[in-house]
Structure formats: structure tokens, C-alpha cells
Amino acid sequence: MIKNSLIFGNKTGTNKKFKPSLEVLVRLARVLIENQSVLKTHLHIASRVKWSSFACYLTWLTENRIVQCNGLDETYALTKNGRNAFTFLLKFNDIVRTSEHYLCA
């Protein structure tokens, strides 16, 4: 069994109770995989969560070295590990979404 901490790290930073939603991570993954770098505001819009929640996601993603900030223009890009983790997450999400119909029968 693959633990979430093996894929995304287990750092907790300042917010020890923060548990990211896979749905939000999938939304962010899609945007970040499709683009080399993304403005902070575009990531926020893609996340579809309140700004305060988005700030927690961005902190979590940065602390776990999934994304890195590229300079003063506040654009974010995936790290090598982040690309691997988000690619895995998107594949997993596709399997869950396509298998969902069979489980409900």
C-alpha cells in the first residue's frame, strides 16, 4: 500500500491540521501539468476555494517541494518530484472516476 506521505511528503509546516482535498489537488495538478508556469491568481481560480484555503494549499505544496515560486512575478511551476506526484495523482483519479460506474451497479 502506498502511503500519501511517500508521494507528497509528510511535512506539516505551521498548519498541522491541514489535510488537502484530492479534488482540489487534481484541479491544481491539471493546470500545473498543462503549463510550465502559472500565476498565483490563476492557480487560485483553478483551485475553486477561498483565498485563505488556497494560501494553505500553496504553503503545503511549497513546503513539500511539489511547486516552487519563480521570482517576483509570483509564478509557480512544478518541481521534478511534483510533476511525478501529480502525474501519478491524475492517473489515479482517472482510474477512480472510470471505475466508479462499475462499483455502483
C-alpha positions in Angstrom: 0.0 0.0 0.0 1.4 3.4 -1.0 1.0 6.0 1.7 0.2 9.6 0.9 3.3 10.7 2.7 5.5 8.7 0.3 4.1 10.6 -2.7 3.6 14.0 -1.3 5.9 14.1 1.7 4.9 14.4 5.3 5.9 17.9 6.3 3.2 19.7 8.2 4.7 23.2 8.5 2.8 25.7 10.5 -0.6 24.2 9.9 -0.5 20.8 11.4 -4.2 20.1 10.9 -4.2 20.9 7.1 -5.3 17.9 5.1 -5.5 18.7 1.4 -8.5 17.6 -0.6 -7.7 15.3 -3.5 -10.3 17.1 -5.6 -8.6 20.4 -5.2 -5.2 18.8 -5.8 -6.5 17.3 -9.0 -7.7 20.7 -10.2 -4.3 22.2 -9.4 -2.4 19.3 -11.0 -4.3 19.7 -14.3 -3.3 23.4 -14.5 0.3 22.9 -13.4 0.9 19.9 -15.7 -0.5 21.7 -18.8 1.6 24.9 -18.2 5.2 25.4 -17.4 4.5 28.2 -15.0 1.3 29.6 -13.7 0.5 32.9 -12.0 -0.6 32.7 -8.4 -4.0 34.2 -9.2 -4.6 31.6 -11.9 -3.8 28.8 -9.5 -6.3 30.3 -7.1 -9.0 30.4 -9.7 -8.3 26.8 -10.7 -8.5 25.6 -7.1 -12.0 26.9 -6.7 -11.5 27.5 -3.0 -11.4 30.6 -0.8 -8.2 32.6 -0.8 -7.4 31.6 2.8 -7.8 28.0 2.0 -5.8 28.4 -1.2 -2.9 30.0 0.8 -2.8 26.8 2.9 -2.6 24.7 -0.3 0.1 26.8 -1.7 2.1 26.7 1.5 1.7 22.9 1.7 2.7 22.5 -1.9 5.8 24.6 -1.5 6.8 23.0 1.8 6.5 19.6 0.3 8.6 20.7 -2.7 5.8 20.0 -5.2 5.9 23.5 -6.6 8.4 26.3 -6.5 8.0 30.0 -6.8 9.7 31.6 -9.8 10.8 35.0 -8.8 9.0 38.2 -8.0 6.1 37.8 -10.5 4.7 35.0 -8.3 4.5 32.3 -10.9 4.6 28.8 -9.8 6.0 25.7 -11.5 6.2 22.0 -10.7 9.4 20.6 -9.4 10.6 17.2 -10.8 9.1 15.4 -7.8 5.9 17.4 -8.1 5.5 16.5 -11.7 5.9 12.8 -10.9 3.5 13.0 -7.9 0.8 15.0 -9.9 1.1 12.7 -12.9 0.5 9.7 -10.5 -2.4 11.6 -8.9 -4.1 12.3 -12.2 -3.7 8.7 -13.3 -5.2 7.5 -10.0 -8.0 10.0 -10.4 -8.8 8.7 -13.9 -8.9 5.1 -12.6 -11.2 6.0 -9.7 -13.5 8.1 -12.0 -13.8 5.4 -14.7 -14.3 2.5 -12.1 -17.0 4.4 -10.3 -19.7 3.3 -12.7 -18.9 -0.3 -12.2 -19.0 -0.1 -8.4 -22.4 1.5 -8.3 -24.2 -1.2 -10.4 
